[in-house]
Amino acid sequence: MFRRAFWFTAGAAAGVWATTKVNRKLKQLTPESLAAQAADKAVEAGHKLKDLALDVRAGMLQREAELEEALGLDAPVDRALPAPRRPGVLAPGDGTAPHRDHPYPNHPYNRNEDH
C-alpha cells in the first residue's frame, strides 16, 4: 500500500514539475516576450558599442598625445615666427582659376563635345 502511494505521489509531482516547465517555456515563446527579449539584447548591444567607441576614442587621444610629444608638436609656439598660412581660394574671373563655364581654360575645345 505504501509503495503504491509513494509512486502515485512521485508521478503526480513529476507531472506538476513538467507542466510548470512547459508553461514557463510557452510564456517565453509568446510574441510579446520575444519582442522584449530582442529589445533587451539591442539595448545591451548598444551599450557595448558605445563602450567600444569610448575606448577607441581614449586610445586615439592617448596615441595622438604620444605622437605630438615624439614630434615636438606640444612645445610652446615661438611668437617670433609668423603664423602658418593657409592657401586661399582664387576668385573666378581673374585668369588664374578655372571658371564654372570653362573647367579647363587651357584647352581650345570642350572635351565632352566628342561624345
Secondary structure, DSSP 4 states (H G I P E B T S, - for coil): -HHHHHHHHHHHHHHHHHHHHHHHHHHHTSHHHHHHHHHHHHHHHHHHHHHHHHHHHHHHHHHHHHHHHHHTTTSPPPTTSPPPPPPPPPPTTSSSS--SS-S-TTSSS-GGGG-
